[in-house]
Each structure stands twice: as C-alpha cells, then as structure tokens.
Amino acid sequence: AYKSSNVNTQNRETDLTELNEIVPINILEKNAIINAIKFTKGNKRKAANLLGLSERTLYRKLNEYGI
C-alpha cells in the first residue's frame, strides 16, 4: 500500500499556494495521475490501484489528458 503523503505534489500546473483558490477538478485529477505514475516509477497497474481506478479507466484518462 502507498501513503498519499508520500506522493510528490511539487509538479503542479496551477499554483495552489492560496488555500481559497479554486482549481478545476480535471487539473487536480491530471496532476494526481501524473504523480501516481511517477510515484510508482511508471507502473500503471500500481498507479491505478493507488488512485482507486481500474487499469482500463486509468488508460482512458491518460488518453483523455494526453499523458
């Protein structure tokens, strides 16, 4: 199992320094996917599991976000 606190959040498309900033869900989701793949060293099966997604859904989202 992976601890979400260990997932790198440094690579953000949007500056989240303001706590009251509203970030679109799709940006948060894309960043979560990118971070999960980096955290699992490219293992998409583990990344999908970490994110609570099926592998099929992860691949669909990778295609959707152009990752």
HTML snippet that shows the backbone in 3Dmol.js (N, CA, C, O; Angstrom):
<script src="https://3Dmol.org/build/3Dmol-min.js"></script>
<div id="view" style="width:600px;height:400px;position:relative"></div>
<script>
const pdb = `
ATOM      1  N   ALA A   1       0.843  -1.183   0.000  1.00  0.00           N
ATOM      2  CA  ALA A   1       0.000   0.000   0.000  1.00  0.00           C
ATOM      3  C   ALA A   1       0.883   1.239   0.000  1.00  0.00           C
ATOM      4  O   ALA A   1       2.011   1.218   0.493  1.00  0.00           O
ATOM      5  N   TYR A   2       0.360   2.296  -0.550  1.00  0.00           N
ATOM      6  CA  TYR A   2       1.076   3.555  -0.650  1.00  0.00           C
ATOM      7  C   TYR A   2       0.402   4.590   0.226  1.00  0.00           C
ATOM      8  O   TYR A   2      -0.822   4.614   0.351  1.00  0.00           O
ATOM      9  N   LYS A   3       1.203   5.436   0.825  1.00  0.00           N
ATOM     10  CA  LYS A   3       0.659   6.528   1.625  1.00  0.00           C
ATOM     11  C   LYS A   3       0.593   7.765   0.750  1.00  0.00           C
ATOM     12  O   LYS A   3       1.587   8.152   0.135  1.00  0.00           O
ATOM     13  N   SER A   4      -0.573   8.384   0.692  1.00  0.00           N
ATOM     14  CA  SER A   4      -0.740   9.558  -0.161  1.00  0.00           C
ATOM     15  C   SER A   4       0.187  10.694   0.248  1.00  0.00           C
ATOM     16  O   SER A   4       0.520  11.543  -0.579  1.00  0.00           O
ATOM     17  N   SER A   5       0.604  10.724   1.497  1.00  0.00           N
ATOM     18  CA  SER A   5       1.501  11.786   1.942  1.00  0.00           C
ATOM     19  C   SER A   5       2.876  11.672   1.296  1.00  0.00           C
ATOM     20  O   SER A   5       3.646  12.632   1.292  1.00  0.00           O
ATOM     21  N   ASN A   6       3.187  10.492   0.746  1.00  0.00           N
ATOM     22  CA  ASN A   6       4.472  10.295   0.088  1.00  0.00           C
ATOM     23  C   ASN A   6       4.457  10.697  -1.379  1.00  0.00           C
ATOM     24  O   ASN A   6       5.517  10.778  -2.000  1.00  0.00           O
ATOM     25  N   VAL A   7       3.293  10.949  -1.945  1.00  0.00           N
ATOM     26  CA  VAL A   7       3.189  11.291  -3.356  1.00  0.00           C
ATOM     27  C   VAL A   7       3.641  12.734  -3.551  1.00  0.00           C
ATOM     28  O   VAL A   7       3.181  13.640  -2.855  1.00  0.00           O
ATOM     29  N   ASN A   8       4.540  12.935  -4.500  1.00  0.00           N
ATOM     30  CA  ASN A   8       5.097  14.264  -4.769  1.00  0.00           C
ATOM     31  C   ASN A   8       4.028  15.187  -5.323  1.00  0.00           C
ATOM     32  O   ASN A   8       3.347  14.853  -6.293  1.00  0.00           O
ATOM     33  N   THR A   9       3.884  16.343  -4.705  1.00  0.00           N
ATOM     34  CA  THR A   9       2.909  17.328  -5.185  1.00  0.00           C
ATOM     35  C   THR A   9       3.605  18.581  -5.699  1.00  0.00           C
ATOM     36  O   THR A   9       2.966  19.623  -5.844  1.00  0.00           O
ATOM     37  N   GLN A  10       4.886  18.500  -5.973  1.00  0.00           N
ATOM     38  CA  GLN A  10       5.635  19.670  -6.418  1.00  0.00           C
ATOM     39  C   GLN A  10       5.337  20.048  -7.863  1.00  0.00           C
ATOM     40  O   GLN A  10       5.417  21.226  -8.208  1.00  0.00           O
ATOM     41  N   ASN A  11       4.994  19.088  -8.717  1.00  0.00           N
ATOM     42  CA  ASN A  11       4.775  19.364 -10.133  1.00  0.00           C
ATOM     43  C   ASN A  11       3.320  19.705 -10.386  1.00  0.00           C
ATOM     44  O   ASN A  11       2.518  18.836 -10.727  1.00  0.00           O
ATOM     45  N   ARG A  12       2.990  20.959 -10.219  1.00  0.00           N
ATOM     46  CA  ARG A  12       1.606  21.404 -10.366  1.00  0.00           C
ATOM     47  C   ARG A  12       1.495  22.326 -11.555  1.00  0.00           C
ATOM     48  O   ARG A  12       2.383  23.141 -11.803  1.00  0.00           O
ATOM     49  N   GLU A  13       0.407  22.202 -12.292  1.00  0.00           N
ATOM     50  CA  GLU A  13       0.150  23.128 -13.390  1.00  0.00           C
ATOM     51  C   GLU A  13      -0.373  24.449 -12.848  1.00  0.00           C
ATOM     52  O   GLU A  13      -0.229  25.493 -13.484  1.00  0.00           O
ATOM     53  N   THR A  14      -0.968  24.397 -11.695  1.00  0.00           N
ATOM     54  CA  THR A  14      -1.581  25.578 -11.103  1.00  0.00           C
ATOM     55  C   THR A  14      -0.941  25.832  -9.747  1.00  0.00           C
ATOM     56  O   THR A  14      -0.697  24.892  -8.991  1.00  0.00           O
ATOM     57  N   ASP A  15      -0.670  27.086  -9.436  1.00  0.00           N
ATOM     58  CA  ASP A  15      -0.112  27.443  -8.141  1.00  0.00           C
ATOM     59  C   ASP A  15      -1.205  27.325  -7.090  1.00  0.00           C
ATOM     60  O   ASP A  15      -2.215  28.026  -7.154  1.00  0.00           O
ATOM     61  N   LEU A  16      -1.001  26.443  -6.127  1.00  0.00           N
ATOM     62  CA  LEU A  16      -2.019  26.203  -5.099  1.00  0.00           C
ATOM     63  C   LEU A  16      -1.617  26.817  -3.765  1.00  0.00           C
ATOM     64  O   LEU A  16      -2.023  26.326  -2.711  1.00  0.00           O
ATOM     65  N   THR A  17      -0.827  27.881  -3.798  1.00  0.00           N
ATOM     66  CA  THR A  17      -0.372  28.477  -2.542  1.00  0.00           C
ATOM     67  C   THR A  17      -1.508  29.121  -1.769  1.00  0.00           C
ATOM     68  O   THR A  17      -1.440  29.216  -0.543  1.00  0.00           O
ATOM     69  N   GLU A  18      -2.541  29.560  -2.450  1.00  0.00           N
ATOM     70  CA  GLU A  18      -3.694  30.151  -1.782  1.00  0.00           C
ATOM     71  C   GLU A  18      -4.672  29.047  -1.398  1.00  0.00           C
ATOM     72  O   GLU A  18      -5.131  28.294  -2.257  1.00  0.00           O
ATOM     73  N   LEU A  19      -4.987  28.949  -0.128  1.00  0.00           N
ATOM     74  CA  LEU A  19      -5.896  27.907   0.336  1.00  0.00           C
ATOM     75  C   LEU A  19      -7.304  28.085  -0.205  1.00  0.00           C
ATOM     76  O   LEU A  19      -8.046  27.109  -0.317  1.00  0.00           O
ATOM     77  N   ASN A  20      -7.683  29.294  -0.539  1.00  0.00           N
ATOM     78  CA  ASN A  20      -9.039  29.542  -1.010  1.00  0.00           C
ATOM     79  C   ASN A  20      -9.138  29.530  -2.533  1.00  0.00           C
ATOM     80  O   ASN A  20     -10.182  29.874  -3.087  1.00  0.00           O
ATOM     81  N   GLU A  21      -8.068  29.139  -3.209  1.00  0.00           N
ATOM     82  CA  GLU A  21      -8.070  29.090  -4.666  1.00  0.00           C
ATOM     83  C   GLU A  21      -8.903  27.904  -5.152  1.00  0.00           C
ATOM     84  O   GLU A  21      -8.830  26.806  -4.599  1.00  0.00           O
ATOM     85  N   ILE A  22      -9.680  28.143  -6.177  1.00  0.00           N
ATOM     86  CA  ILE A  22     -10.494  27.079  -6.755  1.00  0.00           C
ATOM     87  C   ILE A  22      -9.768  26.541  -7.982  1.00  0.00           C
ATOM     88  O   ILE A  22      -9.455  27.281  -8.914  1.00  0.00           O
ATOM     89  N   VAL A  23      -9.509  25.236  -7.961  1.00  0.00           N
ATOM     90  CA  VAL A  23      -8.816  24.578  -9.063  1.00  0.00           C
ATOM     91  C   VAL A  23      -9.792  23.600  -9.708  1.00  0.00           C
ATOM     92  O   VAL A  23     -10.426  22.812  -9.007  1.00  0.00           O
ATOM     93  N   PRO A  24      -9.920  23.639 -11.021  1.00  0.00           N
ATOM     94  CA  PRO A  24     -10.829  22.706 -11.698  1.00  0.00           C
ATOM     95  C   PRO A  24     -10.465  21.249 -11.398  1.00  0.00           C
ATOM     96  O   PRO A  24      -9.290  20.892 -11.311  1.00  0.00           O
ATOM     97  N   ILE A  25     -11.478  20.433 -11.246  1.00  0.00           N
ATOM     98  CA  ILE A  25     -11.298  19.018 -10.922  1.00  0.00           C
ATOM     99  C   ILE A  25     -10.397  18.323 -11.938  1.00  0.00           C
ATOM    100  O   ILE A  25      -9.565  17.498 -11.560  1.00  0.00           O
ATOM    101  N   ASN A  26     -10.551  18.645 -13.221  1.00  0.00           N
ATOM    102  CA  ASN A  26      -9.750  17.954 -14.231  1.00  0.00           C
ATOM    103  C   ASN A  26      -8.252  18.232 -14.061  1.00  0.00           C
ATOM    104  O   ASN A  26      -7.432  17.363 -14.359  1.00  0.00           O
ATOM    105  N   ILE A  27      -7.887  19.413 -13.593  1.00  0.00           N
ATOM    106  CA  ILE A  27      -6.465  19.718 -13.338  1.00  0.00           C
ATOM    107  C   ILE A  27      -5.974  18.916 -12.137  1.00  0.00           C
ATOM    108  O   ILE A  27      -4.873  18.368 -12.162  1.00  0.00           O
ATOM    109  N   LEU A  28      -6.786  18.846 -11.089  1.00  0.00           N
ATOM    110  CA  LEU A  28      -6.409  18.058  -9.916  1.00  0.00           C
ATOM    111  C   LEU A  28      -6.260  16.584 -10.280  1.00  0.00           C
ATOM    112  O   LEU A  28      -5.318  15.921  -9.847  1.00  0.00           O
ATOM    113  N   GLU A  29      -7.202  16.076 -11.080  1.00  0.00           N
ATOM    114  CA  GLU A  29      -7.169  14.670 -11.475  1.00  0.00           C
ATOM    115  C   GLU A  29      -5.934  14.379 -12.330  1.00  0.00           C
ATOM    116  O   GLU A  29      -5.246  13.383 -12.107  1.00  0.00           O
ATOM    117  N   LYS A  30      -5.656  15.238 -13.297  1.00  0.00           N
ATOM    118  CA  LYS A  30      -4.485  15.049 -14.161  1.00  0.00           C
ATOM    119  C   LYS A  30      -3.211  15.035 -13.325  1.00  0.00           C
ATOM    120  O   LYS A  30      -2.351  14.176 -13.518  1.00  0.00           O
ATOM    121  N   ASN A  31      -3.087  15.977 -12.403  1.00  0.00           N
ATOM    122  CA  ASN A  31      -1.902  16.029 -11.543  1.00  0.00           C
ATOM    123  C   ASN A  31      -1.801  14.796 -10.655  1.00  0.00           C
ATOM    124  O   ASN A  31      -0.702  14.288 -10.431  1.00  0.00           O
ATOM    125  N   ALA A  32      -2.927  14.308 -10.146  1.00  0.00           N
ATOM    126  CA  ALA A  32      -2.921  13.104  -9.313  1.00  0.00           C
ATOM    127  C   ALA A  32      -2.436  11.907 -10.119  1.00  0.00           C
ATOM    128  O   ALA A  32      -1.666  11.088  -9.617  1.00  0.00           O
ATOM    129  N   ILE A  33      -2.882  11.804 -11.365  1.00  0.00           N
ATOM    130  CA  ILE A  33      -2.465  10.699 -12.226  1.00  0.00           C
ATOM    131  C   ILE A  33      -0.964  10.783 -12.505  1.00  0.00           C
ATOM    132  O   ILE A  33      -0.253   9.784 -12.397  1.00  0.00           O
ATOM    133  N   ILE A  34      -0.489  11.963 -12.861  1.00  0.00           N
ATOM    134  CA  ILE A  34       0.939  12.149 -13.140  1.00  0.00           C
ATOM    135  C   ILE A  34       1.772  11.792 -11.913  1.00  0.00           C
ATOM    136  O   ILE A  34       2.776  11.088 -12.024  1.00  0.00           O
ATOM    137  N   ASN A  35       1.361  12.272 -10.754  1.00  0.00           N
ATOM    138  CA  ASN A  35       2.107  11.989  -9.522  1.00  0.00           C
ATOM    139  C   ASN A  35       2.079  10.511  -9.165  1.00  0.00           C
ATOM    140  O   ASN A  35       3.086   9.971  -8.707  1.00  0.00           O
ATOM    141  N   ALA A  36       0.943   9.849  -9.364  1.00  0.00           N
ATOM    142  CA  ALA A  36       0.845   8.419  -9.060  1.00  0.00           C
ATOM    143  C   ALA A  36       1.762   7.610  -9.971  1.00  0.00           C
ATOM    144  O   ALA A  36       2.400   6.658  -9.522  1.00  0.00           O
ATOM    145  N   ILE A  37       1.829   7.981 -11.242  1.00  0.00           N
ATOM    146  CA  ILE A  37       2.699   7.264 -12.177  1.00  0.00           C
ATOM    147  C   ILE A  37       4.171   7.486 -11.818  1.00  0.00           C
ATOM    148  O   ILE A  37       4.974   6.555 -11.881  1.00  0.00           O
ATOM    149  N   LYS A  38       4.518   8.701 -11.448  1.00  0.00           N
ATOM    150  CA  LYS A  38       5.896   8.973 -11.019  1.00  0.00           C
ATOM    151  C   LYS A  38       6.212   8.201  -9.739  1.00  0.00           C
ATOM    152  O   LYS A  38       7.283   7.605  -9.617  1.00  0.00           O
ATOM    153  N   PHE A  39       5.285   8.213  -8.794  1.00  0.00           N
ATOM    154  CA  PHE A  39       5.488   7.546  -7.506  1.00  0.00           C
ATOM    155  C   PHE A  39       5.701   6.048  -7.676  1.00  0.00           C
ATOM    156  O   PHE A  39       6.486   5.437  -6.951  1.00  0.00           O
ATOM    157  N   THR A  40       4.993   5.458  -8.647  1.00  0.00           N
ATOM    158  CA  THR A  40       5.095   4.016  -8.888  1.00  0.00           C
ATOM    159  C   THR A  40       6.150   3.698  -9.941  1.00  0.00           C
ATOM    160  O   THR A  40       6.221   2.573 -10.437  1.00  0.00           O
ATOM    161  N   LYS A  41       6.968   4.694 -10.281  1.00  0.00           N
ATOM    162  CA  LYS A  41       8.053   4.529 -11.260  1.00  0.00           C
ATOM    163  C   LYS A  41       7.541   3.981 -12.589  1.00  0.00           C
ATOM    164  O   LYS A  41       8.170   3.123 -13.208  1.00  0.00           O
ATOM    165  N   GLY A  42       6.391   4.493 -13.014  1.00  0.00           N
ATOM    166  CA  GLY A  42       5.836   4.128 -14.314  1.00  0.00           C
ATOM    167  C   GLY A  42       4.949   2.900 -14.322  1.00  0.00           C
ATOM    168  O   GLY A  42       4.435   2.523 -15.375  1.00  0.00           O
ATOM    169  N   ASN A  43       4.757   2.268 -13.181  1.00  0.00           N
ATOM    170  CA  ASN A  43       3.917   1.071 -13.121  1.00  0.00           C
ATOM    171  C   ASN A  43       2.449   1.498 -13.094  1.00  0.00           C
ATOM    172  O   ASN A  43       1.926   1.913 -12.060  1.00  0.00           O
ATOM    173  N   LYS A  44       1.807   1.388 -14.240  1.00  0.00           N
ATOM    174  CA  LYS A  44       0.430   1.878 -14.362  1.00  0.00           C
ATOM    175  C   LYS A  44      -0.565   1.033 -13.579  1.00  0.00           C
ATOM    176  O   LYS A  44      -1.576   1.553 -13.106  1.00  0.00           O
ATOM    177  N   ARG A  45      -0.297  -0.248 -13.437  1.00  0.00           N
ATOM    178  CA  ARG A  45      -1.180  -1.097 -12.632  1.00  0.00           C
ATOM    179  C   ARG A  45      -1.181  -0.623 -11.181  1.00  0.00           C
ATOM    180  O   ARG A  45      -2.239  -0.497 -10.564  1.00  0.00           O
ATOM    181  N   LYS A  46       0.003  -0.361 -10.643  1.00  0.00           N
ATOM    182  CA  LYS A  46       0.102   0.130  -9.265  1.00  0.00           C
ATOM    183  C   LYS A  46      -0.475   1.539  -9.146  1.00  0.00           C
ATOM    184  O   LYS A  46      -1.123   1.869  -8.152  1.00  0.00           O
ATOM    185  N   ALA A  47      -0.238   2.365 -10.161  1.00  0.00           N
ATOM    186  CA  ALA A  47      -0.774   3.732 -10.144  1.00  0.00           C
ATOM    187  C   ALA A  47      -2.297   3.706 -10.124  1.00  0.00           C
ATOM    188  O   ALA A  47      -2.923   4.452  -9.372  1.00  0.00           O
ATOM    189  N   ALA A  48      -2.895   2.847 -10.950  1.00  0.00           N
ATOM    190  CA  ALA A  48      -4.354   2.728 -10.980  1.00  0.00           C
ATOM    191  C   ALA A  48      -4.871   2.297  -9.614  1.00  0.00           C
ATOM    192  O   ALA A  48      -5.856   2.842  -9.116  1.00  0.00           O
ATOM    193  N   ASN A  49      -4.211   1.325  -9.017  1.00  0.00           N
ATOM    194  CA  ASN A  49      -4.609   0.837  -7.697  1.00  0.00           C
ATOM    195  C   ASN A  49      -4.498   1.947  -6.658  1.00  0.00           C
ATOM    196  O   ASN A  49      -5.392   2.121  -5.829  1.00  0.00           O
ATOM    197  N   LEU A  50      -3.411   2.688  -6.705  1.00  0.00           N
ATOM    198  CA  LEU A  50      -3.197   3.798  -5.774  1.00  0.00           C
ATOM    199  C   LEU A  50      -4.301   4.842  -5.890  1.00  0.00           C
ATOM    200  O   LEU A  50      -4.739   5.412  -4.890  1.00  0.00           O
ATOM    201  N   LEU A  51      -4.746   5.085  -7.120  1.00  0.00           N
ATOM    202  CA  LEU A  51      -5.781   6.088  -7.373  1.00  0.00           C
ATOM    203  C   LEU A  51      -7.199   5.552  -7.187  1.00  0.00           C
ATOM    204  O   LEU A  51      -8.163   6.317  -7.224  1.00  0.00           O
ATOM    205  N   GLY A  52      -7.330   4.247  -6.987  1.00  0.00           N
ATOM    206  CA  GLY A  52      -8.662   3.657  -6.847  1.00  0.00           C
ATOM    207  C   GLY A  52      -9.385   3.538  -8.176  1.00  0.00           C
ATOM    208  O   GLY A  52     -10.613   3.595  -8.231  1.00  0.00           O
ATOM    209  N   LEU A  53      -8.614   3.371  -9.254  1.00  0.00           N
ATOM    210  CA  LEU A  53      -9.182   3.249 -10.594  1.00  0.00           C
ATOM    211  C   LEU A  53      -8.887   1.867 -11.156  1.00  0.00           C
ATOM    212  O   LEU A  53      -7.943   1.201 -10.732  1.00  0.00           O
ATOM    213  N   SER A  54      -9.702   1.445 -12.113  1.00  0.00           N
ATOM    214  CA  SER A  54      -9.352   0.245 -12.861  1.00  0.00           C
ATOM    215  C   SER A  54      -8.251   0.632 -13.842  1.00  0.00           C
ATOM    216  O   SER A  54      -8.094   1.807 -14.171  1.00  0.00           O
ATOM    217  N   GLU A  55      -7.490  -0.355 -14.308  1.00  0.00           N
ATOM    218  CA  GLU A  55      -6.451  -0.056 -15.300  1.00  0.00           C
ATOM    219  C   GLU A  55      -7.071   0.526 -16.563  1.00  0.00           C
ATOM    220  O   GLU A  55      -6.518   1.444 -17.169  1.00  0.00           O
ATOM    221  N   ARG A  56      -8.202  -0.003 -16.952  1.00  0.00           N
ATOM    222  CA  ARG A  56      -8.890   0.480 -18.153  1.00  0.00           C
ATOM    223  C   ARG A  56      -9.236   1.966 -18.017  1.00  0.00           C
ATOM    224  O   ARG A  56      -9.030   2.748 -18.945  1.00  0.00           O
ATOM    225  N   THR A  57      -9.764   2.341 -16.850  1.00  0.00           N
ATOM    226  CA  THR A  57     -10.118   3.745 -16.613  1.00  0.00           C
ATOM    227  C   THR A  57      -8.869   4.616 -16.607  1.00  0.00           C
ATOM    228  O   THR A  57      -8.881   5.722 -17.148  1.00  0.00           O
ATOM    229  N   LEU A  58      -7.792   4.127 -15.999  1.00  0.00           N
ATOM    230  CA  LEU A  58      -6.551   4.902 -15.994  1.00  0.00           C
ATOM    231  C   LEU A  58      -6.069   5.147 -17.421  1.00  0.00           C
ATOM    232  O   LEU A  58      -5.702   6.271 -17.762  1.00  0.00           O
ATOM    233  N   TYR A  59      -6.066   4.116 -18.253  1.00  0.00           N
ATOM    234  CA  TYR A  59      -5.610   4.289 -19.633  1.00  0.00           C
ATOM    235  C   TYR A  59      -6.516   5.251 -20.400  1.00  0.00           C
ATOM    236  O   TYR A  59      -6.039   6.031 -21.224  1.00  0.00           O
ATOM    237  N   ARG A  60      -7.810   5.198 -20.134  1.00  0.00           N
ATOM    238  CA  ARG A  60      -8.737   6.128 -20.784  1.00  0.00           C
ATOM    239  C   ARG A  60      -8.410   7.565 -20.375  1.00  0.00           C
ATOM    240  O   ARG A  60      -8.402   8.469 -21.211  1.00  0.00           O
ATOM    241  N   LYS A  61      -8.143   7.767 -19.090  1.00  0.00           N
ATOM    242  CA  LYS A  61      -7.821   9.107 -18.598  1.00  0.00           C
ATOM    243  C   LYS A  61      -6.454   9.578 -19.111  1.00  0.00           C
ATOM    244  O   LYS A  61      -6.279  10.764 -19.388  1.00  0.00           O
ATOM    245  N   LEU A  62      -5.496   8.674 -19.240  1.00  0.00           N
ATOM    246  CA  LEU A  62      -4.203   9.032 -19.818  1.00  0.00           C
ATOM    247  C   LEU A  62      -4.395   9.559 -21.236  1.00  0.00           C
ATOM    248  O   LEU A  62      -3.802  10.566 -21.623  1.00  0.00           O
ATOM    249  N   ASN A  63      -5.222   8.874 -21.993  1.00  0.00           N
ATOM    250  CA  ASN A  63      -5.519   9.302 -23.360  1.00  0.00           C
ATOM    251  C   ASN A  63      -6.271  10.635 -23.356  1.00  0.00           C
ATOM    252  O   ASN A  63      -5.959  11.536 -24.135  1.00  0.00           O
ATOM    253  N   GLU A  64      -7.253  10.748 -22.481  1.00  0.00           N
ATOM    254  CA  GLU A  64      -8.076  11.959 -22.383  1.00  0.00           C
ATOM    255  C   GLU A  64      -7.235  13.197 -22.058  1.00  0.00           C
ATOM    256  O   GLU A  64      -7.457  14.271 -22.618  1.00  0.00           O
ATOM    257  N   TYR A  65      -6.268  13.037 -21.147  1.00  0.00           N
ATOM    258  CA  TYR A  65      -5.436  14.159 -20.720  1.00  0.00           C
ATOM    259  C   TYR A  65      -4.149  14.295 -21.533  1.00  0.00           C
ATOM    260  O   TYR A  65      -3.363  15.213 -21.299  1.00  0.00           O
ATOM    261  N   GLY A  66      -3.934  13.396 -22.475  1.00  0.00           N
ATOM    262  CA  GLY A  66      -2.734  13.464 -23.301  1.00  0.00           C
ATOM    263  C   GLY A  66      -1.454  13.192 -22.535  1.00  0.00           C
ATOM    264  O   GLY A  66      -0.409  13.778 -22.816  1.00  0.00           O
ATOM    265  N   ILE A  67      -1.547  12.299 -21.568  1.00  0.00           N
ATOM    266  CA  ILE A  67      -0.385  11.947 -20.732  1.00  0.00           C
ATOM    267  C   ILE A  67       0.328  10.754 -21.361  1.00  0.00           C
ATOM    268  O   ILE A  67       1.334  10.285 -20.828  1.00  0.00           O
TER     269      ILE A  67
END
`;
const viewer = $3Dmol.createViewer("view");
viewer.addModel(pdb, "pdb");
viewer.setStyle({}, {cartoon: {color: "spectrum"}});
viewer.zoomTo();
viewer.render();
</script>
